[in-house]
């Protein structure tokens, strides 16, 4: 704001000086016209005085004067006076004072009595070397040449005082600008002369070497308009001076200036669309200075040479155009002070020297005012240039600051787990580190100049919403974790902390907390798994307590009855069979638990061999036929078109089929049916077991494969079992490299599809071991 305010003051000061100078020039030219009028009046009056003197002399000395001729002479003298005073309404009569009233009694002069304020003159009359007498005349009072009125003296005095005060204020302004510029740049204070000349020396420093491209760019931006204005001024001045100045002087000057301006305009048109180089040498600025000096000298020649021959109005226009061109050129060339000074000096110095050499005190004042105007333009140039330099250097310092900050941030980023981020007053990121670019899935430069709202557009979750709310409200935040996708498309979690400064800029720290979030997620999953395992274990204990207690009670109860004695042999045999059946059932439960433990621990070994799949399927169905008939369920096996050979663990596959088909028999009501089918695919076999049982809801399908669980805990009270059948079957199938797929609808039945690799490759055949081993 201070630089803008000072720039406005400089423009106002230059405008005031220019206006005051033009006012004085107008007054001076008007006074010159009146001076020339007085000189003309005096000359014509002298001629009329001479004619009248000769007529009177002839009247006094001649014995027979020629009265008609004398009257004609007096009429000519009167006409000359009319022309001199330029007054046709009131005749300013020059009348001979006669010594007696009856000298010309017959003279009828209609102009008699029309008199001016006159003074009496006595002219000595000599004849043949002897004094004959004195001729008394009356002459109009004329002011002496060069004399001014009181008001004119007062006006010139005030204008001179104003010029002196302006010079003092300009000097003070130069000194203040120099001191402020020196203090802001942490240099020693500059003198007023150094404040004007310093732009010539400033190009040697590193900062101003970086300033040169901006200097050239600022001049080039307005070079086209400046040259067009010069063309207009040349054309206007040529039209004004065409009848005033000798053409042998005017035409060569006009051609020379036209060529200069058109050459500069053509050069600008050819290069204005080309990108400016990053570096500009001092030689380029010197060439610009020389060209500006030549063009300014052409205008200075016009002011100094054409001023003498021009009329009053043409002089005024010439000075106005010349000074306006000097002011406009200084403003246009202000980014390159040497060029601006060369242009302005080449115009004003020749004009001031020319005015100083002309006769008359008004020209000296005009020359002094030209010098003061040059000083004002110097102060204006110093102000504008220093403001321009401060702005450009501030921008360069900001760019260096951003580059240094980016380097520090990148170094910090490489050596630390966190990284820094900052925004401008509009909330746009600047100096974004590489790690942040990758974490947000953008290439280098993709986040610079963007806001968090633009980055998080389309993101879901409350974390982004809360972060944006705090940013909009200017509230600091700490440890806000947001989720995003990195440049590889993987989910990442980022922790952001930030603080808003008074200017609206944000500064903060970010860190990649993906590993922490994943560890927390794994911990939560482990806790949930442990809790689920605990629940499953509790459910298993609750479910199997009855299964374990029933055979144990049978064993203990019938064993006690055998110890009592006095039992019939038939009873003893039944009791022993019951004890044996209970023990087998108990062994089956324990074996299932141990089998599941081996599968989960990864210690289960498979003994592969090649066999006929239909053989295992038929044996399993036959083994469960008693239970199926007892449950009044029909089990059907679909014959295959050709034998199906498979390399697998026979006992493991038999246990899988027994568990699946037995589970189907258990959950199929009376009158239901079970269909078992096998077929070959490319490199695998597919076994399908479809029942018409109670079915499983979709939300319970995943639950049936969990150890010690059934689809619905309420079923455990209706259907006995530990809930390990399908878990063991799935584990054994996966050990073979196969899969178990279940499809079911409540009330319609369930279909289980087992897919196993045939395992007939060379590697698997080498690994197979006979079951007998």
C-alpha positions in Angstrom: 0.0 0.0 0.0 2.9 2.4 0.8 4.5 1.8 -2.6 1.1 2.4 -4.4 0.5 5.6 -2.4 4.0 6.9 -3.1 3.6 6.1 -6.8 0.3 8.1 -6.9 2.1 11.0 -5.2 4.9 10.9 -7.7 2.4 10.9 -10.6 0.5 13.9 -9.0 3.8 15.8 -8.5 4.8 15.3 -12.1 1.3 16.4 -13.3 1.4 19.6 -11.2 4.9 20.5 -12.5 3.9 19.9 -16.1 0.7 21.9 -15.8 2.5 24.8 -14.1 5.1 24.8 -16.7 2.6 24.9 -19.5 0.7 27.7 -17.8 3.9 29.8 -17.6 4.7 29.0 -21.2 1.2 30.2 -22.2 1.6 33.4 -20.2 5.1 34.0 -21.5 4.0 33.5 -25.1 1.1 35.9 -24.5 3.4 38.5 -23.0 5.7 38.1 -26.0 2.9 38.9 -28.4 2.0 42.1 -26.5 5.7 43.0 -26.5 5.8 42.6 -30.3 2.6 44.7 -30.6 4.2 47.5 -28.5 7.3 47.5 -30.7 5.2 47.7 -33.8 3.2 50.6 -32.3 6.3 52.5 -31.5 7.8 52.0 -35.0 4.6 53.1 -36.8 4.3 56.1 -34.4 7.8 57.1 -35.2 7.1 57.0 -38.9 3.9 59.0 -38.5 5.8 61.5 -36.3 8.4 61.9 -39.0 5.8 62.6 -41.7 3.9 65.1 -39.6 7.2 66.8 -38.6 8.1 67.3 -42.2 4.6 68.7 -43.0 4.7 71.1 -40.1 8.3 72.1 -41.0 7.1 73.0 -44.6 4.2 75.0 -43.2 6.5 77.1 -41.0 9.3 77.7 -43.5 7.8 77.7 -46.9 6.3 81.0 -48.1 3.8 79.2 -50.3 3.1 75.7 -48.9 1.2 73.1 -50.9 -1.8 72.7 -48.7 -3.4 69.7 -50.5 -0.2 67.7 -50.4 0.4 68.6 -46.7 -3.1 67.5 -45.8 -2.5 64.3 -47.6 0.7 63.7 -45.6 -1.2 64.4 -42.4 -3.9 61.9 -43.5 -1.2 59.2 -44.1 0.2 59.8 -40.7 -3.2 59.4 -39.1 -3.8 56.1 -41.0 -0.4 54.8 -39.7 -1.5 55.6 -36.2 -4.8 53.8 -36.8 -2.9 50.7 -37.9 -0.5 50.9 -35.0 -3.2 51.0 -32.3 -5.6 48.7 -34.3 -8.6 50.8 -33.4 -11.1 51.7 -36.1 -13.9 52.8 -33.9 -12.1 55.6 -32.1 -9.7 57.4 -34.2 -6.4 58.1 -32.4 -5.7 61.4 -34.2 -2.2 62.8 -34.4 -2.8 66.5 -34.5 -0.4 69.4 -35.0 -0.5 72.0 -32.3 -0.6 75.3 -34.0 0.9 78.4 -32.5 -2.3 80.4 -33.4 -5.8 79.4 -34.1 -5.9 81.3 -37.4 -3.0 79.6 -39.0 -5.3 77.5 -41.2 -8.7 79.3 -41.2 -9.9 77.5 -44.3 -8.9 74.0 -43.2 -11.9 71.8 -42.7 -10.6 68.8 -40.7 -13.5 66.5 -39.5 -11.0 64.7 -37.2 -10.4 67.9 -35.1 -11.4 67.5 -31.5 -10.8 63.8 -31.4 -7.7 63.8 -29.3 -5.7 61.4 -27.1 -3.7 62.1 -24.0 -0.7 63.7 -25.4 2.5 65.2 -24.4 4.1 68.3 -25.9 7.3 67.9 -27.9 9.5 70.7 -29.1 11.5 69.8 -32.2 14.3 72.2 -33.1 14.2 73.3 -36.8 17.4 74.1 -38.6 17.7 75.7 -42.0 21.1 76.1 -43.7 22.8 75.3 -40.4 21.0 78.1 -38.5 18.4 77.5 -35.8 15.1 78.9 -37.2 12.9 78.1 -34.2 11.2 75.1 -32.4 8.4 73.0 -33.7 5.8 72.1 -31.0 4.1 68.8 -31.5 1.9 66.6 -29.4 2.5 62.8 -29.3 0.4 60.0 -27.8 1.7 58.5 -24.6 3.1 55.0 -25.3 4.4 52.6 -22.6 8.1 51.9 -22.8 9.0 48.7 -24.6 9.3 45.7 -22.2 7.4 47.3 -19.4 4.9 45.2 -17.4 2.0 46.0 -15.2 1.8 45.4 -11.5 -0.3 42.3 -11.9 2.2 40.8 -14.4 5.1 41.3 -12.0 3.0 39.7 -9.2 2.2 36.7 -11.4 5.8 36.1 -12.5 6.9 36.5 -8.8 4.4 33.9 -7.6 5.3 31.5 -10.4 9.0 31.8 -9.6 8.3 31.2 -5.9 6.2 28.2 -6.8 9.0 26.8 -9.0 11.5 27.3 -6.2 9.3 25.5 -3.7 8.7 22.7 -6.2 12.4 22.3 -6.6 12.9 22.0 -2.8 10.0 19.5 -2.5 11.4 17.4 -5.3 14.8 17.4 -3.7 13.3 16.3 -0.3 11.2 13.7 -2.1 14.3 12.2 -3.8 16.1 12.1 -0.4 13.2 10.4 1.3 12.8 7.8 -1.4 16.5 7.1 -1.4 16.5 6.6 2.4 13.4 4.4 2.4 14.9 2.3 -0.4 18.2 2.1 1.3 16.7 1.1 4.7 14.4 -1.5 3.0 17.4 -3.1 1.3 19.6 -2.9 4.4 22.2 -0.7 2.6 23.7 2.6 3.5 21.6 5.7 2.9 21.9 7.1 -0.6 22.4 10.7 -1.5 19.8 12.4 -3.8 22.3 12.2 -6.7 22.8 8.5 -6.0 19.1 7.9 -5.9 18.9 9.0 -9.5 22.2 7.5 -10.7 21.9 4.3 -8.7 19.9 2.5 -11.5 23.0 2.6 -13.7 25.1 0.8 -11.1 22.4 -1.6 -9.8 22.8 -3.9 -12.8 26.1 -5.2 -11.4 24.6 -7.0 -8.5 23.2 -10.6 -8.6 19.7 -9.5 -7.6 19.5 -6.9 -10.4 20.9 -9.4 -12.9 17.9 -11.5 -12.2 15.8 -8.3 -12.5 16.8 -7.6 -16.1 14.4 -10.0 -17.8 11.5 -8.4 -15.9 12.8 -4.9 -16.9 12.9 -5.8 -20.6 9.5 -7.6 -20.3 7.9 -4.5 -18.7 9.2 -2.2 -21.5 8.3 -4.6 -24.3 4.7 -4.9 -23.0 4.0 -1.2 -23.6 6.4 -0.6 -26.4 3.8 -1.0 -29.1 1.4 1.6 -27.5 4.3 4.0 -26.9 5.5 3.9 -30.5 2.0 4.4 -31.8 1.7 7.5 -29.5 5.0 8.8 -30.9 3.7 8.4 -34.5 0.6 10.3 -33.6 2.6 13.1 -32.0 5.0 13.3 -35.0 2.0 13.5 -37.4 0.3 16.2 -35.3 3.4 18.3 -34.9 4.1 18.0 -38.6 0.7 19.3 -39.5 1.1 22.3 -37.0 4.6 23.3 -38.2 4.1 22.8 -41.9 3.4 26.5 -42.5 5.6 27.7 -39.7 9.0 26.1 -40.1 11.1 26.0 -43.3 10.5 22.8 -45.1 14.2 22.0 -45.6 14.5 21.7 -41.9 11.1 20.1 -41.1 11.0 17.3 -43.7 14.4 15.7 -42.9 13.6 15.8 -39.2 10.2 14.2 -39.8 11.6 11.5 -42.1 14.3 10.6 -39.6 11.9 10.4 -36.6 9.4 8.4 -38.7 12.1 5.9 -39.6 13.3 5.5 -36.0 9.7 4.9 -34.6 8.7 2.6 -37.5 11.9 0.5 -37.0 11.2 0.2 -33.3 7.6 -0.7 -34.0 8.5 -3.3 -36.5 11.0 -4.8 -34.1 8.4 -5.0 -31.4 5.8 -6.6 -33.7 8.3 -9.2 -34.8 9.4 -10.2 -31.3 6.4 -9.4 -29.0 5.0 -12.9 -29.2 8.3 -14.7 -28.6 9.1 -15.8 -25.1 11.7 -13.6 -23.4 15.0 -15.2 -22.5 15.6 -16.1 -18.9 18.8 -14.1 -18.8 19.4 -10.6 -20.3 22.9 -9.1 -20.5 23.9 -5.5 -19.7 24.7 -5.0 -23.3 21.0 -5.4 -24.2 20.0 -2.7 -21.7 22.8 -0.4 -23.1 21.4 -0.9 -26.6 18.0 0.1 -25.3 19.5 3.1 -23.7 21.2 4.3 -26.9 18.0 3.9 -28.9 16.0 5.8 -26.4 18.7 8.6 -26.4 18.6 8.9 -30.1 14.8 9.2 -30.2 14.8 11.7 -27.4 17.5 13.7 -29.1 15.3 13.9 -32.2 12.5 15.4 -30.1 15.0 17.8 -28.4 16.1 19.1 -31.8 12.5 19.8 -32.7 12.1 21.8 -29.5 15.3 23.8 -29.8 15.5 24.4 -33.6 11.8 24.8 -34.5 10.9 27.1 -31.6 12.5 30.3 -33.1 10.6 30.1 -36.4 7.2 29.1 -35.0 4.4 31.4 -34.2 3.0 31.9 -30.7 0.4 29.2 -30.9 2.8 26.8 -32.6 5.4 27.4 -29.9 2.9 26.6 -27.2 1.9 23.3 -29.0 5.5 22.5 -29.6 6.4 22.8 -26.0 3.3 20.9 -24.8 4.0 18.0 -27.2 7.7 17.9 -26.3 7.1 17.9 -22.5 4.3 15.4 -22.8 6.5 13.1 -24.9 9.2 13.4 -22.2 6.8 12.5 -19.4 5.2 9.6 -21.3 8.6 8.2 -22.3 9.9 8.4 -18.7 6.8 6.5 -17.5 7.1 3.9 -20.3 10.9 3.4 -19.8 10.9 3.6 -16.0 11.7 -0.1 -15.6 15.1 0.7 -17.4 16.1 3.9 -15.7 19.2 4.5 -17.9 17.0 4.5 -21.0 14.4 6.8 -19.3 17.1 9.3 -18.2 18.7 9.2 -21.7 15.4 9.9 -23.4 14.2 12.6 -21.1 17.6 14.4 -20.9 17.9 14.3 -24.7 14.6 16.2 -24.9 14.9 18.7 -22.1 18.6 19.6 -22.1 18.7 21.0 -25.7 15.5 22.8 -25.1 16.7 24.4 -21.8 20.0 25.5 -23.5 18.1 27.0 -26.4 15.7 29.0 -24.1 18.7 30.2 -22.1 20.4 31.7 -25.2 17.3 33.6 -26.4 17.0 37.3 -25.4 14.5 38.3 -22.8 14.1 37.5 -19.1 11.1 35.2 -19.8 13.2 32.7 -21.7 15.6 32.4 -18.8 12.6 31.5 -16.5 11.4 29.0 -19.1 14.9 27.4 -19.2 14.9 27.2 -15.4 11.4 25.6 -15.4 12.7 23.0 -17.9 15.5 22.1 -15.5 13.0 21.8 -12.6 10.8 19.6 -14.7 13.7 17.4 -15.5 14.3 17.1 -11.7 10.7 16.3 -11.1 10.9 13.6 -13.8 14.0 12.2 -12.1 12.2 12.0 -8.7 9.2 10.4 -10.5 11.6 7.9 -12.2 13.3 7.1 -9.0 10.0 6.4 -7.2 8.5 4.3 -10.0 11.7 2.3 -10.6 12.3 1.5 -6.9 8.7 0.4 -6.5 9.0 -1.8 -9.6 12.3 -3.2 -8.4 11.0 -3.9 -4.9 8.0 -5.8 -6.3 10.0 -7.9 -8.7 12.7 -8.6 -6.1 10.0 -9.5 -3.6 8.6 -12.0 -6.1 12.1 -13.4 -6.8 12.7 -13.6 -3.0 9.4 -15.4 -2.6 10.4 -17.8 -5.4 13.8 -18.4 -3.8 12.1 -18.8 -0.4 9.7 -21.4 -1.9 12.6 -23.2 -3.6 14.6 -23.2 -0.4 11.6 -24.3 1.6 11.0 -27.1 -1.0 14.6 -28.2 -0.7 14.4 -28.1 3.1 11.2 -30.0 3.0 12.5 -32.6 0.6 15.7 -33.0 2.8 13.5 -33.3 5.9 11.2 -35.7 4.1 14.1 -38.0 3.2 15.4 -38.1 6.7 12.2 -38.0 8.7 9.0 -39.9 8.8 6.9 -36.7 8.7 6.7 -34.0 6.1 5.7 -30.3 6.0 3.0 -28.6 4.1 1.8 -25.0 3.8 -0.9 -23.0 1.9 -1.2 -19.4 0.8 -3.9 -17.0 2.0 -6.4 -18.6 -0.5 -5.9 -22.1 0.9 -3.8 -23.3 -2.1 -0.9 -25.6 -1.4 2.6 -24.5 -2.2 6.0 -26.2 -1.9 4.3 -29.7 -1.8 6.8 -32.5 -1.0 7.2 -35.5 -3.2 5.9 -37.9 -0.6 2.7 -36.0 -0.3 2.2 -36.1 -4.1 2.6 -39.9 -4.1 0.4 -40.5 -1.1 -2.4 -38.5 -2.7 -2.0 -40.3 -6.0 -0.7 -37.3 -8.0 2.5 -36.7 -10.0 5.0 -34.0 -9.1 3.2 -30.6 -9.3 -0.2 -32.1 -9.3 -1.1 -30.7 -5.8 0.7 -27.4 -6.1 -1.9 -24.6 -6.3 -4.8 -26.8 -5.3 -6.9 -26.7 -2.2 -7.8 -29.5 0.2 -11.4 -29.3 -0.9 -10.3 -29.9 -4.5 -8.1 -32.8 -3.5 -10.7 -34.4 -1.4 -13.5 -34.0 -3.9 -15.4 -37.2 -4.2 -13.9 -38.7 -1.0 -16.2 -40.4 1.4 -16.1 -40.5 5.2 -16.5 -38.1 8.0 -12.8 -37.5 8.4 -12.6 -35.4 5.2 -15.8 -33.6 6.0 -14.5 -32.7 9.5 -11.1 -31.6 8.1 -12.7 -29.3 5.5 -15.0 -27.8 8.2 -12.0 -26.9 10.3 -10.1 -25.4 7.4 -13.1 -23.2 6.4 -13.5 -22.1 10.0 -9.8 -21.4 10.5 -9.6 -23.8 13.4 -6.3 -25.6 14.1 -6.4 -29.4 14.1 -4.1 -32.1 15.2 -3.8 -35.7 14.2 -6.7 -35.8 11.7 -6.5 -39.1 9.9 -7.9 -39.2 6.4 -8.1 -42.1 3.9 -6.9 -41.8 0.3 -5.5 -43.8 -2.6 -1.8 -43.5 -3.5 -0.3 -43.4 -7.0 -0.5 -47.2 -7.1 -4.2 -47.2 -6.2 -3.6 -48.7 -2.8 -5.5 -47.4 0.3 -3.4 -45.2 2.5 -4.1 -43.3 5.7 -2.6 -39.9 6.3 -2.4 -37.9 9.6 -2.5 -34.1 9.2 -1.9 -31.4 11.7 -2.2 -27.7 10.9 -2.4 -24.2 12.3 -3.8 -21.1 10.6 -1.8 -17.9 10.7 -3.3 -14.4 11.0 -2.9 -13.8 7.2 -5.0 -16.8 6.4 -2.0 -19.0 5.5 -1.8 -22.6 6.8 1.3 -24.4 8.0 1.3 -28.0 9.2 2.8 -31.4 9.4 1.7 -34.6 7.7 2.7 -38.3 8.2 1.9 -41.6 6.6 0.2 -43.7 9.3 -0.8 -46.5 7.0 1.3 -49.1 8.9 -0.1 -47.9 12.2 -3.7 -48.0 10.9 -3.1 -51.5 9.4 -1.5 -52.7 12.6 -4.5 -51.3 14.5 -6.9 -52.9 12.0 -5.0 -56.2 12.4 -5.1 -55.8 16.2 -8.8 -55.2 16.0 -9.3 -58.2 13.7 -7.2 -60.3 16.1 -9.2 -59.2 19.1 -12.4 -59.8 17.2 -11.0 -63.2 16.1 -10.0 -64.0 19.6 -13.4 -63.0 20.9 -15.0 -65.0 18.1 -12.8 -68.0 19.0 -13.7 -67.6 22.6 -17.4 -67.5 21.7 -16.9 -70.5 19.4 -15.1 -72.4 22.1 -17.8 -71.6 24.6 -20.4 -72.6 22.0 -18.4 -75.8 21.3 -18.2 -76.6 25.0 -21.9 -75.9 25.4 -22.7 -77.9 22.3 -20.4 -80.9 22.9 -21.0 -81.1 26.6 -24.1 -83.2 25.8 -22.3 -85.2 23.2 -19.5 -86.0 25.6 -21.7 -86.5 28.6 -24.1 -88.9 26.9 -21.6 -91.6 25.9 -19.7 -91.2 29.2 -22.9 -91.5 31.2 -23.7 -94.6 29.2 -20.3 -96.1 29.8 -20.2 -95.3 33.5 -23.9 -96.3 34.1 -23.7 -99.7 32.4 -20.3 -100.4 33.9 -21.7 -99.9 37.4 -24.6 -102.2 36.5 -22.2 -104.9 35.4 -20.3 -104.7 38.7 -23.5 -105.4 40.7 -23.8 -108.9 39.3 -26.9 -111.2 39.2 -27.5 -110.2 35.6 -28.6 -112.4 32.8 -26.1 -113.1 30.1 -28.3 -111.5 27.5 -28.4 -108.3 29.6 -24.6 -108.4 30.1 -24.1 -108.7 26.4 -26.4 -105.8 25.7 -24.7 -103.6 28.3 -21.3 -104.4 26.8 -22.5 -103.5 23.3 -23.9 -100.3 24.6 -20.7 -99.4 26.4 -18.7 -100.2 23.2 -21.1 -98.1 21.0 -20.8 -95.2 23.5 -17.0 -95.5 23.4 -16.9 -95.5 19.6 -19.1 -92.4 19.6 -16.8 -90.7 22.1 -13.8 -91.7 20.1 -15.4 -90.3 16.9 -15.9 -86.9 18.7 -12.3 -86.9 20.0 -10.9 -87.8 16.6 -12.9 -85.0 14.9 -11.5 -82.5 17.4 -8.0 -83.8 16.8 -8.5 -83.8 13.1 -9.6 -80.2 13.1 -6.7 -79.2 15.4 -4.2 -80.7 12.9 -5.8 -78.9 10.0 -5.7 -75.5 11.7 -2.2 -76.1 12.9 -1.0 -77.1 9.4 0.3 -80.4 10.5 -2.1 -82.6 8.6 -0.3 -84.8 6.1 -1.9 -86.3 3.0 -1.0 -89.7 1.5 -1.9 -89.5 -2.2 -2.7 -92.4 -4.3 -4.5 -93.0 -7.6 -7.9 -94.6 -7.3 -11.4 -94.7 -8.8 -13.5 -91.9 -7.5 -16.8 -93.7 -7.9 -15.5 -96.4 -5.6 -15.1 -94.0 -2.7 -18.4 -92.4 -3.5 -20.2 -95.7 -3.5 -18.5 -96.9 -0.3 -19.4 -93.7 1.6 -23.1 -93.9 0.5 -23.2 -97.6 1.5 -21.7 -96.8 4.9 -24.4 -94.2 5.6 -27.2 -96.2 4.2 -28.3 -97.5 7.6 -28.6 -94.0 9.0 -30.4 -92.8 5.8 -32.9 -95.6 6.0 -33.4 -95.0 9.7 -34.1 -91.3 8.9 -36.3 -92.4 5.9 -34.1 -90.4 3.5 -33.4 -91.7 0.0 -29.7 -91.4 -1.2 -29.2 -91.7 -5.0 -25.8 -91.9 -6.8 -25.8 -90.8 -10.4 -23.6 -93.1 -12.6 -20.8 -91.5 -14.6 -20.2 -92.0 -18.3 -16.6 -93.2 -17.8 -14.4 -94.1 -14.8 -13.0 -91.1 -13.0 -9.4 -91.5 -11.8 -8.0 -89.2 -9.2 -4.8 -88.9 -7.2 -5.7 -87.9 -3.7 -5.7 -89.1 -0.1 -8.2 -91.9 0.0 -9.0 -91.7 3.7 -9.2 -87.9 3.7 -11.6 -87.9 0.6 -13.7 -90.7 2.3 -14.0 -88.5 5.4 -15.0 -85.5 3.3 -17.8 -87.5 1.6 -18.9 -89.0 4.9 -19.1 -85.6 6.6 -21.0 -83.9 3.7 -23.4 -86.8 3.0 -23.9 -87.5 6.7 -24.6 -83.8 7.3 -27.2 -83.9 4.5 -28.8 -87.0 6.0 -29.0 -85.3 9.4 -30.7 -82.1 8.1 -33.1 -83.7 5.6 -36.5 -84.5 7.0 -38.3 -87.8 6.4 -39.3 -88.5 2.8 -36.5 -86.3 1.5 -33.8 -87.3 -0.9 -30.1 -86.8 -1.5 -28.5 -86.9 -5.0 -24.8 -87.6 -5.3 -23.0 -87.1 -8.7 -19.4 -86.9 -9.9 -18.0 -85.7 -13.2 -14.7 -84.7 -14.8 -13.7 -81.3 -15.9 -10.4 -80.3 -17.7 -7.9 -80.9 -15.0 -10.3 -81.4 -12.1 -13.2 -83.5 -10.8 -16.5 -82.2 -9.4 -18.6 -83.9 -6.8 -22.1 -82.6 -6.1 -24.3 -83.5 -3.1 -27.8 -82.0 -3.4 -30.5 -82.6 -0.7 -34.0 -81.5 -0.1 -33.4 -80.5 3.5 -34.3 -77.5 5.6 -31.8 -75.2 3.8 -29.6 -72.4 5.1 -30.2 -68.7 5.0 -27.7 -66.5 3.1 -26.5 -64.8 6.2 -25.7 -68.1 7.9 -23.8 -69.7 5.0 -20.3 -68.5 6.0 -21.1 -69.6 9.6 -21.5 -73.3 8.7 -17.8 -73.6 7.9 -16.7 -72.3 11.3 -15.5 -74.9 13.7 -17.9 -76.0 16.4 -20.8 -74.0 14.8 -24.0 -74.7 13.1 -26.0 -72.4 10.9 -28.3 -71.6 13.8 -27.5 -72.3 17.4 -31.1 -73.3 17.9 -30.6 -76.2 15.6 -28.0 -77.6 18.0 -30.8 -78.5 20.3 -32.7 -80.3 17.6 -29.8 -82.0 15.7 -27.0 -83.5 17.6 -23.4 -82.9 16.5 -20.3 -80.9 17.3 -20.4 -78.7 14.2 -17.0 -79.9 13.0 -18.2 -81.9 9.9 -18.2 -79.2 7.3 -15.2 -77.4 8.8 -13.1 -80.6 8.6 -14.3 -81.3 5.1 -13.5 -77.8 3.9 -10.0 -78.0 5.5 -9.2 -81.3 3.8 -10.5 -80.1 0.5 -8.3 -77.0 0.6 -5.3 -79.2 1.6 -5.8 -81.0 -1.7 -5.9 -77.6 -3.5 -9.6 -77.8 -4.1 -12.7 -75.7 -3.1 -16.0 -76.2 -1.5 -19.0 -74.2 -2.7 -22.4 -74.1 -1.0 -25.7 -72.9 -2.4 -28.9 -73.1 -0.4 -32.3 -71.6 0.2 -34.3 -72.0 3.3 -37.0 -74.8 2.9 -35.7 -75.9 -0.5 -32.5 -77.7 0.3 -28.8 -77.3 0.0 -26.2 -78.2 -2.7 -22.6 -78.6 -1.9 -20.1 -78.7 -4.8 -16.6 -80.1 -4.2 -13.9 -79.4 -6.8 -10.6 -81.2 -6.6 -7.6 -81.3 -8.9 -7.2 -84.7 -10.6 -3.5 -84.6 -9.4 -2.3 -86.8 -12.3 0.7 -84.6 -13.2 4.2 -86.0 -13.0 5.1 -84.1 -9.8 2.1 -85.3 -7.9 2.4 -88.9 -9.1 6.0 -88.9 -7.7 4.7 -87.7 -4.3 1.9 -90.2 -4.0 2.2 -92.8 -1.3 0.1 -95.9 -0.9 -2.4 -95.9 1.9 -1.1 -99.2 3.3 2.1 -97.5 4.3 
